[in-house]
Amino acid sequence: MRRVLCAVLAVTLGTTIAAAQNTTIIKERKEHFKKMGDTAKPANAMFKGEADFDLAAVQAALKVMQEKAAILPTLFPDDAKTGGETEALPVIWEKKADFEARFKKLGESAKAAEAAIMDEITFADTWKSVMGNCSGCHKEFRKPKS
């Protein structure tokens, strides 16, 4: 009887710990995505003509994108598919190599844009391609916003 109770307790504790890890990883990746989105908002407003061009804000957004593109692929382990109100779709784990390659492409695109954007004209020519990396990934790998 004691062995059965210990086994049940061990399984319950193990499940609880795994669930806590999932929630922690999901929360961490959501924070990284939020930071990336928050720093891109001013540049997106500039691109739409809703705000004046500010090179420093654009460069800051591009640096954050590079940083997050390097970190985020590691925050989708197999034990973090569900929980924590994740917006991640199961296709991420089915197409893991493609998913990770998209982060690499985003990081490279943001780095190239950082070197290319010097003024409002080069910004207009370059920003859309950087953001295309984000939207392409959202369409395939993130639950649609309702």
Secondary structure, DSSP 8 states (H G I E B T S, - for coil): -HHHHHHHHHHHHHHHHHHHHHHHHHHHHHHHHHHHHHHHHHHHHHHTTSS---HHHHHHHHHHHHHHHHHGGGG--GGGSS-TT--B-THHHHTHHHHHHHHHHHHHHHHHHHHH--SHHHHHHHHHHHHHHHHHHHHHHB----
